[in-house]
Amino acid sequence: MSLLAVGVSHQTAPVALLEQFAMGPDDRVKALHELVAGDHVSEALVLATCNRIEVFAEVEKFHGGVADVSRVLARQAGATVEELSPYVTVHYEDQAVSHLFTVAAGLDSMVVGETQVLGQLRAAYALAREEGTVGRALHPVAQRALRVGKRVHTETGIDRAGASLVSVALDRAEELIGSLRDRTVLVVGAGSMGALAATTLARRGAAVVISSRTEVSAHRLAGSVGGRSAPLADLPTELAAADVLVTCTGATGLVVGTDVVAAAIAGRGGRPLAVVDLALPRDVDPGVAGLPGVHVV
């Protein structure tokens, strides 16, 4: 029995393909059980983030394990194994362990050193434990990876060298429209990414407005950063007044259409709008990038 890592990430695949791997809680559970039901996989852990989906599995045979995992990944993406294969990376035995540690440390992230992936790995491991898909092989490896990742972040200063994806995106927005201090920023989404964005924006002196499908969550997050909340139904009105739109909902379809943004900028007198879409799949219609006065990060 040996450890196998099979996945697709921002390093190998275009955004359009990564979007096809968007997984809700039920999808993750289904994938775990499909994996261990295969002929060659005895244990499995699925790490699904904005920029990657990777399966870490204990397998009996290399080729059989790759085939089993690839079939599950292809099904999730709505593609064939053949269509997916050019974008898939495979690590085996010691290389798989090394890769898991590298991911946990944030060294394989789009923004090197970001910390979110460590929490995402912890959640992936917890789910696999709940579903009974990790055992003697994956338990110690996953636990060691979490310890290594934590030590890297606390002892090396890599967090300072590599800012979070949110910070990098907001830096880019400031390059486009100027300082965010006293600017109105509409954050659509009140999950972990929305909370990170809102906190970062508040530290930069922005006036933060939180909108979410769950108004209680939006209100709670807004209160924690000294901002205000707004119903998602008020998106057109709020967008017309905002200087920056940040989206991170985790929805499986578009949340902000081109027509909504076009209507919002019609009465702005040429005032620019920066759009920061942190979601995968994308929240904002790609057509928004073609609108006058709109800068998409």
C-alpha positions as MATLAB code, in Angstrom:
seq = 'MSLLAVGVSHQTAPVALLEQFAMGPDDRVKALHELVAGDHVSEALVLATCNRIEVFAEVEKFHGGVADVSRVLARQAGATVEELSPYVTVHYEDQAVSHLFTVAAGLDSMVVGETQVLGQLRAAYALAREEGTVGRALHPVAQRALRVGKRVHTETGIDRAGASLVSVALDRAEELIGSLRDRTVLVVGAGSMGALAATTLARRGAAVVISSRTEVSAHRLAGSVGGRSAPLADLPTELAAADVLVTCTGATGLVVGTDVVAAAIAGRGGRPLAVVDLALPRDVDPGVAGLPGVHVV';
ca = [
       0.000    0.000    0.000;
       1.298    3.474   -0.919;
       0.251    7.109   -0.778;
      -0.928    8.665   -4.030;
      -1.748   12.314   -4.767;
      -3.732   13.134   -7.898;
      -5.083   16.583   -8.647;
      -5.635   19.649  -10.759;
      -4.507   23.115   -9.688;
      -3.959   26.679  -10.829;
      -0.483   25.647  -11.930;
      -1.756   23.232  -14.556;
      -5.320   24.184  -15.465;
      -7.193   27.276  -16.710;
      -9.764   28.983  -14.492;
     -12.620   27.717  -16.665;
     -11.645   24.119  -15.876;
     -11.094   24.754  -12.173;
     -14.601   26.209  -12.000;
     -15.998   22.856  -13.088;
     -14.631   21.299   -9.895;
     -16.649   23.500   -7.547;
     -17.765   21.223   -4.705;
     -20.387   21.730   -2.045;
     -20.430   19.697    1.197;
     -22.562   16.930   -0.319;
     -20.271   16.709   -3.347;
     -17.244   16.202   -1.111;
     -18.922   13.444    0.851;
     -20.027   11.726   -2.347;
     -16.524   11.938   -3.802;
     -14.949   10.441   -0.687;
     -17.212    7.411   -0.771;
     -16.839    6.977   -4.520;
     -13.083    6.941   -4.090;
     -12.936    4.266   -1.400;
     -15.486    2.200   -3.325;
     -12.927    1.860   -6.123;
     -10.964   -1.329   -6.629;
      -7.617    0.162   -5.684;
      -8.320    2.935   -3.125;
      -8.586    2.045    0.560;
      -8.387    5.530    2.115;
      -9.039    9.003    0.727;
      -8.973   12.694    1.581;
     -10.243   15.380   -0.810;
      -8.795   18.893   -0.672;
     -10.961   21.265   -2.726;
     -10.145   24.985   -2.694;
     -10.562   27.929   -5.046;
      -7.380   27.017   -6.863;
      -7.091   23.260   -6.619;
      -8.765   19.928   -6.162;
      -6.478   17.161   -4.974;
      -7.089   13.647   -3.782;
      -4.667   12.076   -1.329;
      -5.278    8.348   -1.255;
      -3.835    5.103    0.023;
      -3.765    2.715   -2.927;
      -2.869   -0.894   -3.626;
      -1.442   -0.293   -7.093;
      -0.166    2.872   -8.733;
      -1.852    2.623  -12.130;
      -5.099    1.285  -10.707;
      -5.166    4.030   -8.088;
      -4.558    6.766  -10.658;
      -7.358    5.354  -12.799;
      -9.824    5.195   -9.885;
      -9.082    8.735   -8.732;
      -9.083   10.160  -12.253;
     -12.548    8.732  -12.901;
     -13.952   10.469   -9.821;
     -12.278   13.765  -10.721;
     -13.549   13.560  -14.291;
     -17.093   12.896  -13.115;
     -16.952   15.898  -10.804;
     -15.736   18.111  -13.652;
     -18.278   16.767  -16.125;
     -15.439   15.687  -18.403;
     -13.864   12.480  -19.636;
     -10.646   11.117  -18.186;
      -8.990   11.748  -21.546;
     -10.078   15.408  -21.552;
      -8.828   15.892  -18.021;
      -5.503   14.059  -18.256;
      -3.387   16.921  -19.717;
      -4.066   18.987  -16.597;
      -3.621   16.300  -13.936;
      -0.556   16.051  -11.704;
       0.418   12.810   -9.982;
       2.712   12.258   -6.991;
       3.479    8.850   -5.505;
       4.916    7.498   -2.262;
       7.547    9.875   -0.801;
       6.796   12.497   -3.450;
       3.117   12.432   -2.470;
       4.001   13.023    1.185;
       6.361   15.843    0.240;
       3.685   17.402   -1.955;
       1.118   17.299    0.852;
       3.552   19.049    3.195;
       4.309   21.648    0.514;
       0.602   22.357    0.038;
       0.001   22.611    3.797;
       2.812   25.146    4.120;
       1.322   27.343    1.407;
       4.355   26.856   -0.825;
       2.249   25.539   -3.703;
      -0.373   28.281   -3.481;
      -1.069   30.964   -6.068;
       0.221   33.449   -3.498;
       3.129   31.709   -1.790;
       2.775   31.574    1.981;
      -0.983   32.188    2.212;
      -2.513   30.598    5.272;
      -6.018   29.701    4.146;
      -5.014   26.395    2.605;
      -3.899   25.079    6.003;
      -7.385   25.614    7.404;
      -8.894   24.079    4.287;
      -6.689   21.015    4.689;
      -7.717   20.744    8.333;
     -11.383   20.843    7.305;
     -10.800   18.258    4.558;
      -9.135   15.920    7.039;
     -11.945   16.410    9.564;
     -14.559   15.541    6.935;
     -12.663   12.431    5.859;
     -12.475   11.333    9.503;
     -16.213   11.875    9.954;
     -16.930    9.834    6.843;
     -14.504    7.083    7.827;
     -12.377    7.365    4.695;
      -9.035    7.837    6.456;
      -7.313    5.148    8.466;
      -3.895    3.964    9.573;
      -2.122    5.277    6.499;
      -3.623    8.752    6.033;
      -4.185    9.648    9.698;
      -0.509   10.101   10.617;
       0.414   11.693    7.284;
      -2.398   14.262    7.462;
      -1.705   15.065   11.107;
       1.993   15.516   10.405;
       1.226   17.752    7.416;
      -0.970   19.967    9.591;
       1.776   20.236   12.211;
       4.404   21.007    9.583;
       2.182   23.623    7.954;
       1.534   25.313   11.283;
       5.237   25.378   12.157;
       6.159   26.828    8.780;
       3.670   29.648    9.217;
       4.566   30.406   12.835;
       8.342   29.978   12.753;
       9.579   31.072    9.333;
       7.851   34.387    8.675;
       6.599   33.129    5.314;
       3.226   34.736    6.070;
       4.915   38.116    5.850;
       6.711   37.199    2.653;
       3.574   35.941    0.973;
       0.409   37.945    1.516;
      -3.010   36.407    1.204;
      -4.785   36.291   -2.112;
      -7.220   38.859   -0.746;
      -4.465   41.342    0.047;
      -2.866   40.933   -3.359;
      -6.214   41.465   -5.102;
      -6.966   44.573   -3.047;
      -3.490   45.927   -3.738;
      -4.275   45.613   -7.423;
      -7.606   47.402   -6.938;
      -5.773   50.281   -5.260;
      -3.378   50.478   -8.182;
      -6.377   50.920  -10.464;
      -8.519   53.406   -8.527;
      -6.337   54.732   -5.712;
      -6.366   54.270   -1.942;
      -9.316   52.407   -0.453;
      -9.408   54.657    2.605;
     -12.890   56.178    2.916;
     -13.971   54.365   -0.262;
     -17.191   52.343   -0.233;
     -16.548   48.657   -0.820;
     -19.415   46.226   -1.344;
     -18.523   42.678   -0.268;
     -20.912   40.028   -1.564;
     -20.502   36.862    0.493;
     -20.208   36.414    4.261;
     -18.249   33.161    4.469;
     -14.597   32.721    5.434;
     -13.296   34.499    2.330;
     -15.807   37.314    2.790;
     -14.743   37.689    6.406;
     -11.090   37.846    5.396;
     -11.852   40.452    2.729;
     -13.985   42.539    5.091;
     -11.355   42.472    7.834;
      -8.596   43.464    5.418;
     -10.721   46.277    3.998;
     -11.573   47.611    7.443;
      -7.878   47.756    8.307;
      -7.330   49.805    5.161;
      -9.941   52.324    6.234;
     -12.653   51.404    3.735;
     -16.371   51.803    4.391;
     -17.505   48.182    4.188;
     -20.960   47.015    3.115;
     -21.721   43.285    3.437;
     -24.372   41.579    1.332;
     -25.225   37.894    1.506;
     -27.999   35.422    0.836;
     -28.027   34.881    4.601;
     -28.853   38.272    6.076;
     -28.034   37.183    9.633;
     -24.497   36.280    8.576;
     -24.116   39.552    6.682;
     -25.305   41.553    9.685;
     -22.965   39.712   12.053;
     -19.929   40.157    9.807;
     -20.723   43.821    9.168;
     -20.923   44.452   12.891;
     -17.552   42.836   13.492;
     -15.779   45.192   11.071;
     -17.691   48.386   11.805;
     -19.593   48.267    8.541;
     -23.215   47.797    7.595;
     -25.181   45.030    5.925;
     -27.545   45.159    2.961;
     -29.955   42.574    1.526;
     -28.774   40.858   -1.626;
     -31.932   42.163   -3.301;
     -30.469   45.677   -2.934;
     -27.393   44.755   -4.962;
     -28.152   47.147   -7.877;
     -28.585   50.129   -5.557;
     -25.560   49.308   -3.420;
     -23.410   48.677   -6.470;
     -24.280   52.081   -7.912;
     -22.839   53.729   -4.794;
     -19.777   51.501   -4.383;
     -16.224   52.193   -5.518;
     -15.205   48.539   -5.327;
     -17.135   45.288   -5.604;
     -15.637   42.196   -3.945;
     -17.413   38.881   -4.519;
     -16.779   35.560   -2.799;
     -20.071   33.713   -2.398;
     -19.280   30.085   -3.173;
     -22.385   29.918   -5.381;
     -22.364   27.498   -8.297;
     -23.633   30.068  -10.806;
     -23.180   33.741  -11.636;
     -24.333   36.147   -8.930;
     -23.603   39.477  -10.631;
     -24.699   39.817  -14.246;
     -23.422   42.232  -16.861;
     -26.818   43.939  -16.996;
     -26.744   44.701  -13.267;
     -23.290   46.259  -13.449;
     -24.138   48.192  -16.617;
     -27.185   49.711  -14.926;
     -25.161   50.561  -11.823;
     -22.463   52.473  -13.693;
     -24.879   54.335  -15.950;
     -25.434   57.122  -13.440;
     -21.951   57.290  -11.918;
     -20.709   60.209  -14.005;
     -17.676   58.290  -15.170;
     -16.577   57.282  -11.661;
     -14.648   53.997  -12.042;
     -15.642   50.699  -10.464;
     -13.089   48.054   -9.488;
     -14.394   44.479   -9.458;
     -12.545   41.846   -7.433;
     -13.964   38.360   -8.011;
     -12.449   35.951   -5.471;
     -14.927   33.158   -6.107;
     -14.530   29.907   -7.966;
     -16.697   29.365   -9.923;
     -16.749   33.057  -10.760;
     -19.507   35.190   -9.238;
     -19.262   37.945  -11.846;
     -20.177   37.560  -15.503;
     -16.939   37.791  -17.552;
     -18.741   40.236  -19.853;
     -18.450   42.878  -17.121;
     -14.809   43.381  -18.123;
     -15.960   44.960  -21.383;
     -18.023   47.698  -19.748;
     -16.615   51.257  -19.813;
     -15.209   52.424  -16.503;
     -15.072   48.918  -15.015;
     -11.720   47.475  -13.953;
     -11.772   43.737  -13.248;
      -9.013   42.394  -11.020;
];
